[in-house]
Amino acid sequence: MKRWIIFLLLALIFAILAFSAPLWLPDLLTFAGTNADTIQSMDSLIQMAFMAFTILAGLYSWLSFRKFKPDGGGNRIEAQQKSIAIGENVSDSTIVIAETMIVAENYWRAVRRTSGTTNLHEVTSSYLEYLLDRHRYLNFKGMG
């Protein structure tokens, strides 16, 4: 409801400006015509101020990021719920996500109850097919 009110107010303001343009537009055009050089100078001054601010902001960020020490000098990363934080190197590491372990545990319980098969090859093949079927498609939860 609030979005419609804002839209309607803006539409009303633009309609009022459009219908009242014969009253104020000639004065504005006369002012712009007589002060064209002043307006051009102000525009150039504002552009130069924006360029100076951009250069100063870039210089500040470049100097402040040079002080960053990746060796853990005071920087700390904490993992939130359902996330993983890795300190340094990921090579030769095993990452176990608890949600996957719970799914696997539930699957193995169901397999034990439904089939009396103790053949490791059949159970492993069945489990891998289950994983392939479950994780073949993207989970769109949280996307959008």
TAMOQUI-V809624 format. One record per pair of residues at least 6 apart in sequence whose C-alpha atoms are under 6 Angstrom apart, sorted by sequence separation. I is the first residue (numbers start at 1). J is the second residue. D is the distance in whole Angstrom. If there is no record, write none. Layout:
i = [I | I]
j = [J | J]
d = [D | D]
//
This chain:
i = [79]
j = [85]
d = [5]
//
